[in-house]
Amino acid sequence: MSRREELAAGLGAVRERIAGACAASGRDAEEITLVVVTKFFPASDVRLLADLGVTDVGENRHQEAEAKAAECADLGLRWHFIGGLQSNKAAAVAAYSSVVESVDRPKLVGPLARGAATREEPLDVLLQVSLDPPGREGRAGVDPDALPALAERVAGEERLRLRGLMAVAPLGEDPATAFARLAEIRATFVAEHPSASWLSAGMSGDLEHAVRHGATHVRIGSAVLGSRPTDK
């Protein structure tokens, strides 16, 4: 099987899963944006994915993302930065990304706005909210109680466009429970910011739960691309 055929098969299976999850939830599959996470995979795979209809690509390491976006600049893709973001790299990330999904502290807002000043369009921003229980060290993300203040900081920047929320289900927790909690957080958030209705949640192992609880974007890597290359 050629690499193109492998990717086509992976994409087909994921799109079927999304369609099935939407049907079970009474949603339209057109509401869901598939972001294919190409971390550690070569730009040649990105080109094949684009040829297979993929429009949104996710990366979470700045150096790799910057190089890949430049190499594939002719494809017109939307690049989503989904990894932990350092404030000293934020301006550079804003220059090539279409969406930054991992904004989790006020310190990032100024540098992102400066980097976005080099773009024709404002930078789309998602706030990464923590779903970890209080007091537990877990994945990145802003505490839900601090979400309103961070949202106001982003909304106050002319070159940034607040689009919604992103989250990752905590390790060791039932993703259905975590995403149900996320849906409640999002309902409160959207009441305050009606135009910020994007919800990026769900990965290869839990996309169905995320779709059921309102995800508009799912971030899928291994289910499309296969196991990560051993040479990173």
N, C-alpha and C positions, 0 to 999 in steps of 0.2 A: 504494500500500500504506500503510495506517495505521501509526502508530508501534507500536500494540499488535501488529499483524500482523508487523512487523519483529522485534520482541522475541520473539514466539512462534516465529518461524522460526529465529532465532539460538539460542534455548533448545533447540528440538527438535534442531537439528544437534549442539549440544554434548552433549546427553543421549545421542544416538546414538553419538557418539564415546566417551563414557564407557562405555556398554554394550558397545561393540565391544572396547575395551581390557580391560574386565573379562572378557569372554568369552575373549579370547586369553590371559588370565592365570589362568583358572580361578577368578575371583573373582565375587562377587555385586555387581551394580551398586548394591544397597541399602547397601553398605558405604561408598559414596562420598558425601560432602556437597559439593554444588556451592555455592561462595561466589561470587556475582556481584559483581564490583568495579565500583562505579558512580562512581568518581572523575571529576569534571568533568561528569557527567550530572545532570540536574535531579531533584528529588524526585518529579516527575510520572512519571518513568521507574521509580523505585522502587515507586511505587503500582501501576503496570502489571505490574511483575515479581511483586509480591506476589499480584496477582490471577491471575497465570499459575502460581502454585505455588511461587515462590521463597521460602525461609524464612531464608536467610543472605546478608547483604550485606556487602561489604568496602569500606573507605575507608582512605586513607593520608595525609590531611591533616586535622589536628585541627579547624580552624575550620569547614571544609566538613562534616566528619563530624558535629560537634556540632549544627550547624544542621539538617542533613538528618535526623538521628536524632530531633530534637525535632519537626520537621514531620511525621514519619511515625510518631510514637510510638503511634498508635492501631492500627498494623498488627501489633504483636507480633513484629517481626523480631528476629533475632539479628545484632547489629552486630559485625563483626570489624575491629579496627584492625590494619592490616597494614603501615603505613609506619614510617619511622624515627621514633623517639620521643625527645623532649627530656624531661629529668628535670623541668623546671619545668612541663611540660604533662601529665605522667603521671597526676597525681591527677585532673585534669579528664577525661582520656580514660577513666579507670577508672569514672567516674560514669555514663557512657552506653553504654559498650561491653559486650557480652556476652563477647567474647574479645579479648585482646590477643595478637597473634601474633608481635610483633617485639621481645621482651625479649632483649637481647643483652649486658647488663652489670649488675653488682650495684647500681649507682647508681639504677637504675629501680625496684628492688624496694620500698623504703620508701615512696616517693610513690604507687606503684600500690596498696599495701596501705592507705594512708591514704584514697585515693579510693574504694577498694572498701568501706570502712567505712560509706559512705552507701548501699550497696546492700542489698537483701534477701538476695540469694544471693552466695556468693563469686565472685570474678572468675576466669574461666578464662584460663589463661596458657599460651602456647607459647613455647619458647625458640628464637630464630632462630640457627641454626648456620651458620657460614661454610663453604662448599664450595670456596673459592678455595685454590689451592696456597700453601704456606708462603712468606711473603715477598712475595707479590703483593698490591698494593693492589686491592681489588675491592669487592664489595657488602658491605653490613653483615652482622653476625653474629658470634657468639662463636666463638673458636677451639675445635675439638673437645676439646682438652686441658683447656680451662677450663670445659667443660660441667658436670662433676660438682659443682664448687663453686657455680656459678650455680644449678643445680637444687636444691641443698640450701638455698640462701638463699630461693628461692621456696617450697619445700616447708615451710619453717619459719614461714611467714606464715599465720595462721589464715584471713585474708580472701582469700587467693589459692589457687587450685586448679591445681596443675601438671598439664597435660593432655598435653603431648608436645612435638614439635619442628616447626619451620618452616624451610624453606630455599628458596633461589633458585639455579637452575643458573647457574654463572659464564658471563659473556659470552665467546663465542668457543670454548666447550668443548662437546663432544658431550653433550647432556643425559642420554643413557643412561649414559654413564660417570660423570657427576656424581651421578646419582640412585642408581647402584649403590654408590657410596662412601657416600652418605647412608644407604642401607639397612644398611650395616655399622655406621655410627655409631649408628643407631637401635636395632639389636639389642643393643648393649652398654648403651645408655641404658635400654631397657625392662627389661633384666635387673635393673637397680638400682631402677627405678621402674615396676613392673608396671601400675599404673593410669594411667600417662601414655602411652597408646598412640596418641594422635592423631599424624598426620603430614600436615602441610600442605605440599604440593609440587605443582608443575605449574601452568602458565598456558596461554594460548590456543595457543601454539606447541609445547608439549611435554607436554601432559597425559597422552598415552598412555605415555610413558616413565615418568612419575611413578606412574601407576597400576600399571604393571608392577612397580615397585620398592616398592610398599606404601603409596602415598599413601591417606589416608582423607579428605582435603579437597583440592579443587583450586580455584584462585583464577582466575576467568575474567572478563575484561573485554571486549576488542574482539570476540571470537568471538560474544558475545551481543549487545552494545550497538552494535557498529559502531565506526567511527573516532571518536576523541575530538572533541568540539566544538572549533572553532577559537577561540571566545570563552571563555576560562577565567576 
